[in-house]
Amino acid sequence: MLKPKTVNFELVDEAFAVAKLGIVINSSINFFLYCLTGRQFRKELAKQIGCMCVCRKVDSTTDK
């Protein structure tokens, strides 16, 4: 009969914390990548924030 192995919960907790940190870093980097590369994303973000003057500038310079 096999004996059940014990689980090192400290190691599991540390691995889980590192995984959560990775998710947060990935989400943060994605936001900046979208801001840098996505014209439509920047336009919609400006609308959501309420910067209508920025939206008009983007419209007039990019939608020709």
CHARMM internal coordinates of N, CA and C (Angstrom, degrees):
IC EDIT
DIST 1 N 1 CA 1.4448
DIST 1 CA 1 C 1.5391
ANGL 1 N 1 CA 1 C 109.55
DIST 1 C 2 N 1.3524
ANGL 1 CA 1 C 2 N 116.16
DIHE 1 N 1 CA 1 C 2 N 137.07
DIST 2 N 2 CA 1.4596
ANGL 1 C 2 N 2 CA 120.57
DIHE 1 CA 1 C 2 N 2 CA -179.06
DIST 2 CA 2 C 1.5173
ANGL 2 N 2 CA 2 C 110.69
DIHE 1 C 2 N 2 CA 2 C -81.37
DIST 2 C 3 N 1.3009
ANGL 2 CA 2 C 3 N 113.48
DIHE 2 N 2 CA 2 C 3 N 141.57
DIST 3 N 3 CA 1.4568
ANGL 2 C 3 N 3 CA 120.67
DIHE 2 CA 2 C 3 N 3 CA 178.07
DIST 3 CA 3 C 1.5334
ANGL 3 N 3 CA 3 C 108.92
DIHE 2 C 3 N 3 CA 3 C -89.11
DIST 3 C 4 N 1.3507
ANGL 3 CA 3 C 4 N 119.37
DIHE 3 N 3 CA 3 C 4 N 132.96
DIST 4 N 4 CA 1.4688
ANGL 3 C 4 N 4 CA 119.41
DIHE 3 CA 3 C 4 N 4 CA 178.99
DIST 4 CA 4 C 1.5313
ANGL 4 N 4 CA 4 C 111.13
DIHE 3 C 4 N 4 CA 4 C -66.43
DIST 4 C 5 N 1.3252
ANGL 4 CA 4 C 5 N 114.77
DIHE 4 N 4 CA 4 C 5 N 140.39
DIST 5 N 5 CA 1.4654
ANGL 4 C 5 N 5 CA 119.94
DIHE 4 CA 4 C 5 N 5 CA 179.65
DIST 5 CA 5 C 1.5202
ANGL 5 N 5 CA 5 C 109.31
DIHE 4 C 5 N 5 CA 5 C -83.24
DIST 5 C 6 N 1.3114
ANGL 5 CA 5 C 6 N 115.28
DIHE 5 N 5 CA 5 C 6 N 149.99
DIST 6 N 6 CA 1.4581
ANGL 5 C 6 N 6 CA 118.99
DIHE 5 CA 5 C 6 N 6 CA 176.05
DIST 6 CA 6 C 1.5231
ANGL 6 N 6 CA 6 C 109.14
DIHE 5 C 6 N 6 CA 6 C -86.24
DIST 6 C 7 N 1.3062
ANGL 6 CA 6 C 7 N 115.18
DIHE 6 N 6 CA 6 C 7 N 150.82
DIST 7 N 7 CA 1.4578
ANGL 6 C 7 N 7 CA 121.33
DIHE 6 CA 6 C 7 N 7 CA -178.59
DIST 7 CA 7 C 1.5189
ANGL 7 N 7 CA 7 C 108.39
DIHE 6 C 7 N 7 CA 7 C -104.73
DIST 7 C 8 N 1.3181
ANGL 7 CA 7 C 8 N 115.89
DIHE 7 N 7 CA 7 C 8 N 133.23
DIST 8 N 8 CA 1.4531
ANGL 7 C 8 N 8 CA 121.61
DIHE 7 CA 7 C 8 N 8 CA 176.53
DIST 8 CA 8 C 1.5374
ANGL 8 N 8 CA 8 C 107.47
DIHE 7 C 8 N 8 CA 8 C -86.04
DIST 8 C 9 N 1.3276
ANGL 8 CA 8 C 9 N 116.28
DIHE 8 N 8 CA 8 C 9 N 95.24
DIST 9 N 9 CA 1.4635
ANGL 8 C 9 N 9 CA 120.75
DIHE 8 CA 8 C 9 N 9 CA -175.33
DIST 9 CA 9 C 1.5265
ANGL 9 N 9 CA 9 C 112.61
DIHE 8 C 9 N 9 CA 9 C -68.12
DIST 9 C 10 N 1.3172
ANGL 9 CA 9 C 10 N 117.47
DIHE 9 N 9 CA 9 C 10 N -26.92
DIST 10 N 10 CA 1.4658
ANGL 9 C 10 N 10 CA 119.57
DIHE 9 CA 9 C 10 N 10 CA 176.78
DIST 10 CA 10 C 1.5261
ANGL 10 N 10 CA 10 C 109.96
DIHE 9 C 10 N 10 CA 10 C -64.98
DIST 10 C 11 N 1.3143
ANGL 10 CA 10 C 11 N 116.83
DIHE 10 N 10 CA 10 C 11 N -42.30
DIST 11 N 11 CA 1.4623
ANGL 10 C 11 N 11 CA 121.20
DIHE 10 CA 10 C 11 N 11 CA 178.33
DIST 11 CA 11 C 1.5313
ANGL 11 N 11 CA 11 C 110.85
DIHE 10 C 11 N 11 CA 11 C -65.56
DIST 11 C 12 N 1.3180
ANGL 11 CA 11 C 12 N 116.82
DIHE 11 N 11 CA 11 C 12 N -40.90
DIST 12 N 12 CA 1.4652
ANGL 11 C 12 N 12 CA 120.88
DIHE 11 CA 11 C 12 N 12 CA 178.37
DIST 12 CA 12 C 1.5250
ANGL 12 N 12 CA 12 C 110.31
DIHE 11 C 12 N 12 CA 12 C -63.72
DIST 12 C 13 N 1.3302
ANGL 12 CA 12 C 13 N 117.17
DIHE 12 N 12 CA 12 C 13 N -42.98
DIST 13 N 13 CA 1.4655
ANGL 12 C 13 N 13 CA 121.01
DIHE 12 CA 12 C 13 N 13 CA 178.93
DIST 13 CA 13 C 1.5326
ANGL 13 N 13 CA 13 C 111.29
DIHE 12 C 13 N 13 CA 13 C -62.97
DIST 13 C 14 N 1.3188
ANGL 13 CA 13 C 14 N 117.23
DIHE 13 N 13 CA 13 C 14 N -41.25
DIST 14 N 14 CA 1.4622
ANGL 13 C 14 N 14 CA 120.53
DIHE 13 CA 13 C 14 N 14 CA 179.07
DIST 14 CA 14 C 1.5288
ANGL 14 N 14 CA 14 C 111.28
DIHE 13 C 14 N 14 CA 14 C -66.70
DIST 14 C 15 N 1.3271
ANGL 14 CA 14 C 15 N 116.77
DIHE 14 N 14 CA 14 C 15 N -41.48
DIST 15 N 15 CA 1.4633
ANGL 14 C 15 N 15 CA 120.37
DIHE 14 CA 14 C 15 N 15 CA 178.31
DIST 15 CA 15 C 1.5243
ANGL 15 N 15 CA 15 C 110.51
DIHE 14 C 15 N 15 CA 15 C -63.97
DIST 15 C 16 N 1.3274
ANGL 15 CA 15 C 16 N 117.21
DIHE 15 N 15 CA 15 C 16 N -39.49
DIST 16 N 16 CA 1.4577
ANGL 15 C 16 N 16 CA 121.11
DIHE 15 CA 15 C 16 N 16 CA 178.78
DIST 16 CA 16 C 1.5283
ANGL 16 N 16 CA 16 C 110.86
DIHE 15 C 16 N 16 CA 16 C -65.28
DIST 16 C 17 N 1.3345
ANGL 16 CA 16 C 17 N 117.21
DIHE 16 N 16 CA 16 C 17 N -39.58
DIST 17 N 17 CA 1.4655
ANGL 16 C 17 N 17 CA 121.30
DIHE 16 CA 16 C 17 N 17 CA 178.54
DIST 17 CA 17 C 1.5302
ANGL 17 N 17 CA 17 C 110.34
DIHE 16 C 17 N 17 CA 17 C -64.45
DIST 17 C 18 N 1.3242
ANGL 17 CA 17 C 18 N 117.17
DIHE 17 N 17 CA 17 C 18 N -41.24
DIST 18 N 18 CA 1.4652
ANGL 17 C 18 N 18 CA 120.74
DIHE 17 CA 17 C 18 N 18 CA 178.60
DIST 18 CA 18 C 1.5242
ANGL 18 N 18 CA 18 C 110.18
DIHE 17 C 18 N 18 CA 18 C -65.52
DIST 18 C 19 N 1.3335
ANGL 18 CA 18 C 19 N 117.16
DIHE 18 N 18 CA 18 C 19 N -39.90
DIST 19 N 19 CA 1.4672
ANGL 18 C 19 N 19 CA 120.43
DIHE 18 CA 18 C 19 N 19 CA 179.00
DIST 19 CA 19 C 1.5282
ANGL 19 N 19 CA 19 C 110.75
DIHE 18 C 19 N 19 CA 19 C -64.21
DIST 19 C 20 N 1.3283
ANGL 19 CA 19 C 20 N 117.46
DIHE 19 N 19 CA 19 C 20 N -42.00
DIST 20 N 20 CA 1.4710
ANGL 19 C 20 N 20 CA 120.39
DIHE 19 CA 19 C 20 N 20 CA 177.70
DIST 20 CA 20 C 1.5235
ANGL 20 N 20 CA 20 C 111.23
DIHE 19 C 20 N 20 CA 20 C -63.98
DIST 20 C 21 N 1.3180
ANGL 20 CA 20 C 21 N 117.04
DIHE 20 N 20 CA 20 C 21 N -39.52
DIST 21 N 21 CA 1.4643
ANGL 20 C 21 N 21 CA 121.06
DIHE 20 CA 20 C 21 N 21 CA 177.55
DIST 21 CA 21 C 1.5220
ANGL 21 N 21 CA 21 C 110.26
DIHE 20 C 21 N 21 CA 21 C -62.50
DIST 21 C 22 N 1.3259
ANGL 21 CA 21 C 22 N 116.65
DIHE 21 N 21 CA 21 C 22 N -41.05
DIST 22 N 22 CA 1.4600
ANGL 21 C 22 N 22 CA 120.61
DIHE 21 CA 21 C 22 N 22 CA 177.44
DIST 22 CA 22 C 1.5116
ANGL 22 N 22 CA 22 C 112.48
DIHE 21 C 22 N 22 CA 22 C -60.93
DIST 22 C 23 N 1.3249
ANGL 22 CA 22 C 23 N 116.89
DIHE 22 N 22 CA 22 C 23 N -39.33
DIST 23 N 23 CA 1.4665
ANGL 22 C 23 N 23 CA 121.06
DIHE 22 CA 22 C 23 N 23 CA 178.49
DIST 23 CA 23 C 1.5273
ANGL 23 N 23 CA 23 C 110.46
DIHE 22 C 23 N 23 CA 23 C -64.87
DIST 23 C 24 N 1.3160
ANGL 23 CA 23 C 24 N 117.33
DIHE 23 N 23 CA 23 C 24 N -43.07
DIST 24 N 24 CA 1.4675
ANGL 23 C 24 N 24 CA 121.41
DIHE 23 CA 23 C 24 N 24 CA -179.54
DIST 24 CA 24 C 1.5327
ANGL 24 N 24 CA 24 C 110.21
DIHE 23 C 24 N 24 CA 24 C -65.11
DIST 24 C 25 N 1.3150
ANGL 24 CA 24 C 25 N 116.93
DIHE 24 N 24 CA 24 C 25 N -43.77
DIST 25 N 25 CA 1.4697
ANGL 24 C 25 N 25 CA 120.40
DIHE 24 CA 24 C 25 N 25 CA 179.63
DIST 25 CA 25 C 1.5217
ANGL 25 N 25 CA 25 C 110.15
DIHE 24 C 25 N 25 CA 25 C -63.90
DIST 25 C 26 N 1.3294
ANGL 25 CA 25 C 26 N 117.20
DIHE 25 N 25 CA 25 C 26 N -42.98
DIST 26 N 26 CA 1.4641
ANGL 25 C 26 N 26 CA 121.05
DIHE 25 CA 25 C 26 N 26 CA 179.45
DIST 26 CA 26 C 1.5325
ANGL 26 N 26 CA 26 C 110.86
DIHE 25 C 26 N 26 CA 26 C -61.06
DIST 26 C 27 N 1.3136
ANGL 26 CA 26 C 27 N 117.27
DIHE 26 N 26 CA 26 C 27 N -44.91
DIST 27 N 27 CA 1.4627
ANGL 26 C 27 N 27 CA 120.36
DIHE 26 CA 26 C 27 N 27 CA -179.91
DIST 27 CA 27 C 1.5222
ANGL 27 N 27 CA 27 C 111.35
DIHE 26 C 27 N 27 CA 27 C -63.90
DIST 27 C 28 N 1.3163
ANGL 27 CA 27 C 28 N 117.11
DIHE 27 N 27 CA 27 C 28 N -39.04
DIST 28 N 28 CA 1.4601
ANGL 27 C 28 N 28 CA 120.87
DIHE 27 CA 27 C 28 N 28 CA 179.21
DIST 28 CA 28 C 1.5256
ANGL 28 N 28 CA 28 C 111.19
DIHE 27 C 28 N 28 CA 28 C -66.18
DIST 28 C 29 N 1.3046
ANGL 28 CA 28 C 29 N 116.70
DIHE 28 N 28 CA 28 C 29 N -43.83
DIST 29 N 29 CA 1.4581
ANGL 28 C 29 N 29 CA 120.43
DIHE 28 CA 28 C 29 N 29 CA 179.72
DIST 29 CA 29 C 1.5282
ANGL 29 N 29 CA 29 C 110.17
DIHE 28 C 29 N 29 CA 29 C -64.82
DIST 29 C 30 N 1.3389
ANGL 29 CA 29 C 30 N 117.39
DIHE 29 N 29 CA 29 C 30 N -40.18
DIST 30 N 30 CA 1.4612
ANGL 29 C 30 N 30 CA 120.58
DIHE 29 CA 29 C 30 N 30 CA 179.12
DIST 30 CA 30 C 1.5233
ANGL 30 N 30 CA 30 C 111.47
DIHE 29 C 30 N 30 CA 30 C -59.47
DIST 30 C 31 N 1.3234
ANGL 30 CA 30 C 31 N 118.18
DIHE 30 N 30 CA 30 C 31 N -41.31
DIST 31 N 31 CA 1.4580
ANGL 30 C 31 N 31 CA 121.61
DIHE 30 CA 30 C 31 N 31 CA 179.47
DIST 31 CA 31 C 1.5281
ANGL 31 N 31 CA 31 C 110.28
DIHE 30 C 31 N 31 CA 31 C -59.35
DIST 31 C 32 N 1.3258
ANGL 31 CA 31 C 32 N 116.96
DIHE 31 N 31 CA 31 C 32 N -46.92
DIST 32 N 32 CA 1.4620
ANGL 31 C 32 N 32 CA 119.97
DIHE 31 CA 31 C 32 N 32 CA -179.01
DIST 32 CA 32 C 1.5305
ANGL 32 N 32 CA 32 C 111.85
DIHE 31 C 32 N 32 CA 32 C -68.24
DIST 32 C 33 N 1.3282
ANGL 32 CA 32 C 33 N 117.36
DIHE 32 N 32 CA 32 C 33 N -36.50
DIST 33 N 33 CA 1.4607
ANGL 32 C 33 N 33 CA 119.49
DIHE 32 CA 32 C 33 N 33 CA 177.16
DIST 33 CA 33 C 1.5265
ANGL 33 N 33 CA 33 C 111.10
DIHE 32 C 33 N 33 CA 33 C -63.89
DIST 33 C 34 N 1.3323
ANGL 33 CA 33 C 34 N 116.70
DIHE 33 N 33 CA 33 C 34 N -42.59
DIST 34 N 34 CA 1.4677
ANGL 33 C 34 N 34 CA 119.42
DIHE 33 CA 33 C 34 N 34 CA 176.52
DIST 34 CA 34 C 1.5232
ANGL 34 N 34 CA 34 C 111.09
DIHE 33 C 34 N 34 CA 34 C -61.78
DIST 34 C 35 N 1.3364
ANGL 34 CA 34 C 35 N 116.51
DIHE 34 N 34 CA 34 C 35 N -41.64
DIST 35 N 35 CA 1.4722
ANGL 34 C 35 N 35 CA 119.46
DIHE 34 CA 34 C 35 N 35 CA 178.95
DIST 35 CA 35 C 1.5246
ANGL 35 N 35 CA 35 C 111.53
DIHE 34 C 35 N 35 CA 35 C -63.17
DIST 35 C 36 N 1.3116
ANGL 35 CA 35 C 36 N 117.32
DIHE 35 N 35 CA 35 C 36 N -38.15
DIST 36 N 36 CA 1.4558
ANGL 35 C 36 N 36 CA 120.73
DIHE 35 CA 35 C 36 N 36 CA -177.81
DIST 36 CA 36 C 1.5239
ANGL 36 N 36 CA 36 C 112.82
DIHE 35 C 36 N 36 CA 36 C -75.17
DIST 36 C 37 N 1.3218
ANGL 36 CA 36 C 37 N 117.44
DIHE 36 N 36 CA 36 C 37 N -34.95
DIST 37 N 37 CA 1.4588
ANGL 36 C 37 N 37 CA 119.38
DIHE 36 CA 36 C 37 N 37 CA -169.90
DIST 37 CA 37 C 1.5195
ANGL 37 N 37 CA 37 C 115.01
DIHE 36 C 37 N 37 CA 37 C -110.10
DIST 37 C 38 N 1.3119
ANGL 37 CA 37 C 38 N 118.77
DIHE 37 N 37 CA 37 C 38 N -19.41
DIST 38 N 38 CA 1.4572
ANGL 37 C 38 N 38 CA 119.77
DIHE 37 CA 37 C 38 N 38 CA -172.94
DIST 38 CA 38 C 1.5092
ANGL 38 N 38 CA 38 C 114.15
DIHE 37 C 38 N 38 CA 38 C -104.53
DIST 38 C 39 N 1.3207
ANGL 38 CA 38 C 39 N 117.04
DIHE 38 N 38 CA 38 C 39 N 107.56
DIST 39 N 39 CA 1.4662
ANGL 38 C 39 N 39 CA 122.11
DIHE 38 CA 38 C 39 N 39 CA 179.62
DIST 39 CA 39 C 1.5290
ANGL 39 N 39 CA 39 C 110.13
DIHE 38 C 39 N 39 CA 39 C -64.22
DIST 39 C 40 N 1.3354
ANGL 39 CA 39 C 40 N 116.62
DIHE 39 N 39 CA 39 C 40 N -45.72
DIST 40 N 40 CA 1.4673
ANGL 39 C 40 N 40 CA 120.80
DIHE 39 CA 39 C 40 N 40 CA -179.40
DIST 40 CA 40 C 1.5341
ANGL 40 N 40 CA 40 C 109.91
DIHE 39 C 40 N 40 CA 40 C -64.71
DIST 40 C 41 N 1.3267
ANGL 40 CA 40 C 41 N 117.81
DIHE 40 N 40 CA 40 C 41 N -39.24
DIST 41 N 41 CA 1.4619
ANGL 40 C 41 N 41 CA 121.61
DIHE 40 CA 40 C 41 N 41 CA 178.14
DIST 41 CA 41 C 1.5216
ANGL 41 N 41 CA 41 C 110.86
DIHE 40 C 41 N 41 CA 41 C -61.16
DIST 41 C 42 N 1.3407
ANGL 41 CA 41 C 42 N 117.05
DIHE 41 N 41 CA 41 C 42 N -45.73
DIST 42 N 42 CA 1.4694
ANGL 41 C 42 N 42 CA 120.29
DIHE 41 CA 41 C 42 N 42 CA 179.24
DIST 42 CA 42 C 1.5242
ANGL 42 N 42 CA 42 C 110.87
DIHE 41 C 42 N 42 CA 42 C -62.07
DIST 42 C 43 N 1.3209
ANGL 42 CA 42 C 43 N 115.89
DIHE 42 N 42 CA 42 C 43 N -39.37
DIST 43 N 43 CA 1.4666
ANGL 42 C 43 N 43 CA 120.41
DIHE 42 CA 42 C 43 N 43 CA -179.44
DIST 43 CA 43 C 1.5377
ANGL 43 N 43 CA 43 C 110.56
DIHE 42 C 43 N 43 CA 43 C -64.40
DIST 43 C 44 N 1.3242
ANGL 43 CA 43 C 44 N 116.20
DIHE 43 N 43 CA 43 C 44 N -46.79
DIST 44 N 44 CA 1.4625
ANGL 43 C 44 N 44 CA 119.87
DIHE 43 CA 43 C 44 N 44 CA 179.69
DIST 44 CA 44 C 1.5273
ANGL 44 N 44 CA 44 C 111.78
DIHE 43 C 44 N 44 CA 44 C -68.28
DIST 44 C 45 N 1.3233
ANGL 44 CA 44 C 45 N 117.51
DIHE 44 N 44 CA 44 C 45 N -37.28
DIST 45 N 45 CA 1.4624
ANGL 44 C 45 N 45 CA 120.85
DIHE 44 CA 44 C 45 N 45 CA 177.47
DIST 45 CA 45 C 1.5244
ANGL 45 N 45 CA 45 C 110.52
DIHE 44 C 45 N 45 CA 45 C -62.28
DIST 45 C 46 N 1.3224
ANGL 45 CA 45 C 46 N 116.76
DIHE 45 N 45 CA 45 C 46 N -42.44
DIST 46 N 46 CA 1.4635
ANGL 45 C 46 N 46 CA 120.42
DIHE 45 CA 45 C 46 N 46 CA 178.55
DIST 46 CA 46 C 1.5237
ANGL 46 N 46 CA 46 C 110.50
DIHE 45 C 46 N 46 CA 46 C -63.19
DIST 46 C 47 N 1.3299
ANGL 46 CA 46 C 47 N 117.01
DIHE 46 N 46 CA 46 C 47 N -38.50
DIST 47 N 47 CA 1.4687
ANGL 46 C 47 N 47 CA 119.92
DIHE 46 CA 46 C 47 N 47 CA 176.80
DIST 47 CA 47 C 1.5155
ANGL 47 N 47 CA 47 C 110.92
DIHE 46 C 47 N 47 CA 47 C -63.09
DIST 47 C 48 N 1.3224
ANGL 47 CA 47 C 48 N 116.89
DIHE 47 N 47 CA 47 C 48 N -43.91
DIST 48 N 48 CA 1.4607
ANGL 47 C 48 N 48 CA 120.91
DIHE 47 CA 47 C 48 N 48 CA -178.26
DIST 48 CA 48 C 1.5217
ANGL 48 N 48 CA 48 C 112.14
DIHE 47 C 48 N 48 CA 48 C -66.09
DIST 48 C 49 N 1.3186
ANGL 48 CA 48 C 49 N 116.68
DIHE 48 N 48 CA 48 C 49 N -36.87
DIST 49 N 49 CA 1.4594
ANGL 48 C 49 N 49 CA 120.71
DIHE 48 CA 48 C 49 N 49 CA -179.67
DIST 49 CA 49 C 1.5273
ANGL 49 N 49 CA 49 C 110.29
DIHE 48 C 49 N 49 CA 49 C -74.93
DIST 49 C 50 N 1.3186
ANGL 49 CA 49 C 50 N 116.46
DIHE 49 N 49 CA 49 C 50 N -29.10
DIST 50 N 50 CA 1.4508
ANGL 49 C 50 N 50 CA 119.93
DIHE 49 CA 49 C 50 N 50 CA 178.80
DIST 50 CA 50 C 1.5020
ANGL 50 N 50 CA 50 C 113.43
DIHE 49 C 50 N 50 CA 50 C 104.24
DIST 50 C 51 N 1.3002
ANGL 50 CA 50 C 51 N 118.02
DIHE 50 N 50 CA 50 C 51 N 19.78
DIST 51 N 51 CA 1.4670
ANGL 50 C 51 N 51 CA 122.13
DIHE 50 CA 50 C 51 N 51 CA 179.04
DIST 51 CA 51 C 1.5239
ANGL 51 N 51 CA 51 C 109.14
DIHE 50 C 51 N 51 CA 51 C -92.23
DIST 51 C 52 N 1.2919
ANGL 51 CA 51 C 52 N 116.84
DIHE 51 N 51 CA 51 C 52 N 76.34
DIST 52 N 52 CA 1.4645
ANGL 51 C 52 N 52 CA 119.96
DIHE 51 CA 51 C 52 N 52 CA -176.78
DIST 52 CA 52 C 1.5255
ANGL 52 N 52 CA 52 C 111.48
DIHE 51 C 52 N 52 CA 52 C -67.36
DIST 52 C 53 N 1.3384
ANGL 52 CA 52 C 53 N 117.54
DIHE 52 N 52 CA 52 C 53 N -30.52
DIST 53 N 53 CA 1.4647
ANGL 52 C 53 N 53 CA 119.13
DIHE 52 CA 52 C 53 N 53 CA 179.12
DIST 53 CA 53 C 1.5289
ANGL 53 N 53 CA 53 C 110.24
DIHE 52 C 53 N 53 CA 53 C -65.10
DIST 53 C 54 N 1.3157
ANGL 53 CA 53 C 54 N 117.99
DIHE 53 N 53 CA 53 C 54 N -36.76
DIST 54 N 54 CA 1.4600
ANGL 53 C 54 N 54 CA 121.88
DIHE 53 CA 53 C 54 N 54 CA 178.07
DIST 54 CA 54 C 1.5227
ANGL 54 N 54 CA 54 C 109.54
DIHE 53 C 54 N 54 CA 54 C -67.91
DIST 54 C 55 N 1.3382
ANGL 54 CA 54 C 55 N 116.77
DIHE 54 N 54 CA 54 C 55 N -40.35
DIST 55 N 55 CA 1.4687
ANGL 54 C 55 N 55 CA 120.27
DIHE 54 CA 54 C 55 N 55 CA -179.95
DIST 55 CA 55 C 1.5179
ANGL 55 N 55 CA 55 C 110.59
DIHE 54 C 55 N 55 CA 55 C -62.61
DIST 55 C 56 N 1.3136
ANGL 55 CA 55 C 56 N 117.28
DIHE 55 N 55 CA 55 C 56 N -41.75
DIST 56 N 56 CA 1.4664
ANGL 55 C 56 N 56 CA 120.16
DIHE 55 CA 55 C 56 N 56 CA 179.81
DIST 56 CA 56 C 1.5214
ANGL 56 N 56 CA 56 C 110.47
DIHE 55 C 56 N 56 CA 56 C -64.28
DIST 56 C 57 N 1.3440
ANGL 56 CA 56 C 57 N 116.64
DIHE 56 N 56 CA 56 C 57 N -39.75
DIST 57 N 57 CA 1.4613
ANGL 56 C 57 N 57 CA 120.29
DIHE 56 CA 56 C 57 N 57 CA 177.99
DIST 57 CA 57 C 1.5225
ANGL 57 N 57 CA 57 C 110.42
DIHE 56 C 57 N 57 CA 57 C -62.81
DIST 57 C 58 N 1.3232
ANGL 57 CA 57 C 58 N 117.01
DIHE 57 N 57 CA 57 C 58 N -45.28
DIST 58 N 58 CA 1.4583
ANGL 57 C 58 N 58 CA 121.23
DIHE 57 CA 57 C 58 N 58 CA -179.34
DIST 58 CA 58 C 1.5163
ANGL 58 N 58 CA 58 C 109.73
DIHE 57 C 58 N 58 CA 58 C -64.19
DIST 58 C 59 N 1.3503
ANGL 58 CA 58 C 59 N 117.32
DIHE 58 N 58 CA 58 C 59 N -42.22
DIST 59 N 59 CA 1.4634
ANGL 58 C 59 N 59 CA 120.87
DIHE 58 CA 58 C 59 N 59 CA 179.06
DIST 59 CA 59 C 1.5202
ANGL 59 N 59 CA 59 C 111.37
DIHE 58 C 59 N 59 CA 59 C -61.06
DIST 59 C 60 N 1.3135
ANGL 59 CA 59 C 60 N 116.85
DIHE 59 N 59 CA 59 C 60 N -45.29
DIST 60 N 60 CA 1.4646
ANGL 59 C 60 N 60 CA 119.65
DIHE 59 CA 59 C 60 N 60 CA -174.17
DIST 60 CA 60 C 1.5299
ANGL 60 N 60 CA 60 C 112.85
DIHE 59 C 60 N 60 CA 60 C -72.99
DIST 60 C 61 N 1.3264
ANGL 60 CA 60 C 61 N 117.33
DIHE 60 N 60 CA 60 C 61 N -25.75
DIST 61 N 61 CA 1.4543
ANGL 60 C 61 N 61 CA 119.09
DIHE 60 CA 60 C 61 N 61 CA -177.66
DIST 61 CA 61 C 1.5210
ANGL 61 N 61 CA 61 C 113.11
DIHE 60 C 61 N 61 CA 61 C -93.78
DIST 61 C 62 N 1.3337
ANGL 61 CA 61 C 62 N 117.95
DIHE 61 N 61 CA 61 C 62 N -23.84
DIST 62 N 62 CA 1.4696
ANGL 61 C 62 N 62 CA 119.57
DIHE 61 CA 61 C 62 N 62 CA -173.01
DIST 62 CA 62 C 1.5102
ANGL 62 N 62 CA 62 C 113.91
DIHE 61 C 62 N 62 CA 62 C -111.18
DIST 62 C 63 N 1.3161
ANGL 62 CA 62 C 63 N 119.70
DIHE 62 N 62 CA 62 C 63 N -20.17
DIST 63 N 63 CA 1.4689
ANGL 62 C 63 N 63 CA 121.90
DIHE 62 CA 62 C 63 N 63 CA -175.70
DIST 63 CA 63 C 1.5123
ANGL 63 N 63 CA 63 C 111.05
DIHE 62 C 63 N 63 CA 63 C -101.90
DIST 63 C 64 N 1.2908
ANGL 63 CA 63 C 64 N 118.63
DIHE 63 N 63 CA 63 C 64 N 55.29
DIST 64 N 64 CA 1.4644
ANGL 63 C 64 N 64 CA 121.52
DIHE 63 CA 63 C 64 N 64 CA -179.94
DIST 64 CA 64 C 1.4962
ANGL 64 N 64 CA 64 C 111.10
DIHE 63 C 64 N 64 CA 64 C -98.79
END
COOR INIT
IC SEED 1 N 1 CA 1 C
IC BUILD
